[in-house]
Amino acid sequence: MGKTRGMGGGRKLKSHRRTQRWADKSYKKSHLGNEWKKPFSGSSHAKGIVLEKIGIEAKQPNFAIRKCARKMWDEVLIAGFGWKGHAVGDIPCVRFKVVKVSGISLLALFKEKKEKPRS
């Protein structure tokens, strides 16, 4: 069954388009009013306090354990990691990556160029 093509079919076409619009992901995102639920509220980075480090197992067929931080007593700077708030790759539920720990970049800590300040 196709579209209406008659002279009086405008209302039917318009109302059908109105209902079908909600199937479009980007339209739904911009019109549902969920912009208040953004974790970074529009900014590229955010600060947070980490309390514990956990290992998350990667998805099949990879059995690696990825180091993730849920909560350690360090102040960290996090950036978005992934595709429009979704997880990426074989790491389920991980949407952000740590960029800095206690004001020092994670890369410098990893390469042992700098040490984490002891407080």
C-alpha positions as a printed Julia matrix, in Angstrom:
119×3 Matrix{Float64}:
  0.0     0.0    0.0
  1.59    3.24  -1.14
  1.16    6.91  -0.38
 -2.1     8.76  -0.91
 -2.0    10.63  -4.15
 -5.42   12.25  -4.24
 -6.29   15.94  -4.04
 -7.42   15.65  -0.43
 -4.53   13.49   0.74
 -2.43   16.3    2.23
 -3.59   15.86   5.83
 -2.87   12.13   5.73
  0.64   12.69   4.32
  1.38   15.4    6.87
  0.2    13.38   9.88
  2.04   10.26   8.7
  5.27   12.26   8.3
  4.74   13.71  11.81
  4.54   10.24  13.37
  7.4     8.78  11.31
  9.74   11.63  12.3
 10.14   10.1   15.75
 11.87    7.06  14.23
 14.79    9.34  13.25
 17.43    9.17  15.99
 18.76   12.71  15.59
 15.25   14.25  15.47
 14.22   12.38  18.61
 17.37   13.48  20.44
 16.86   17.15  19.6
 13.12   17.25  20.36
 12.66   15.08  23.48
 14.16   17.65  25.85
 16.9    15.3   27.07
 19.63   17.91  26.6
 19.4    18.55  30.34
 20.56   14.98  30.95
 23.95   15.42  29.26
 26.68   14.36  31.69
 29.12   17.11  30.59
 26.32   19.64  29.97
 27.77   20.7   26.63
 31.45   20.99  27.59
 34.22   18.8   26.21
 35.8    17.81  29.56
 34.65   17.41  33.16
 36.26   16.88  36.55
 35.36   14.11  38.94
 36.56   12.15  41.93
 37.37    8.48  41.42
 36.91    6.13  44.39
 37.84    2.68  43.09
 39.53    1.03  40.11
 37.84   -1.97  38.51
 38.57   -4.39  35.68
 35.95   -4.76  32.97
 36.15   -7.82  30.74
 36.07   -7.1   27.01
 33.36   -8.58  24.8
 33.73  -11.86  22.89
 36.03  -13.16  21.33
 38.49  -10.97  23.25
 39.08  -12.0   26.88
 41.21   -9.02  27.9
 40.48   -7.2   31.15
 40.41   -3.44  30.66
 41.34   -1.24  33.59
 38.52    1.15  34.37
 37.99    3.6   37.17
 34.66    3.72  38.88
 35.6     5.7   41.83
 40.03    6.17  43.84
 40.68    9.26  45.84
 42.2    11.27  43.01
 40.73   14.16  41.12
 40.58   13.27  37.45
 39.75   15.13  34.26
 37.6    13.06  31.92
 36.79   13.46  28.24
 34.16   11.84  26.07
 35.19    8.52  24.57
 33.04    6.95  21.97
 30.29    7.74  19.58
 27.75   10.36  20.73
 27.6     9.08  24.3
 27.75    5.39  23.38
 30.39    2.83  24.28
 32.95    1.98  21.62
 34.76   -1.19  20.63
 34.94   -4.22  22.9
 34.51   -2.32  26.18
 30.85   -2.38  27.25
 29.31    0.53  29.21
 32.49    2.69  29.13
 31.72    6.13  27.74
 34.48    8.36  29.12
 38.26    8.25  29.35
 40.57    9.74  31.98
 42.85   12.46  30.58
 44.49   13.87  33.72
 45.01   12.61  37.26
 45.59   15.26  39.97
 46.4    17.88  37.3
 49.05   15.76  35.53
 48.4    14.15  32.16
 47.89   10.41  32.14
 50.41   10.0   29.3
 53.16   11.71  31.34
 52.38    9.45  34.31
 52.42    6.37  32.08
 55.75    7.28  30.46
 57.13    8.12  33.95
 58.05   11.66  32.92
 56.19   13.06  35.94
 55.07   11.73  39.3
 51.68   12.1   40.89
 51.85   14.7   43.69
 51.53   13.22  47.17
 49.16   15.16  49.39
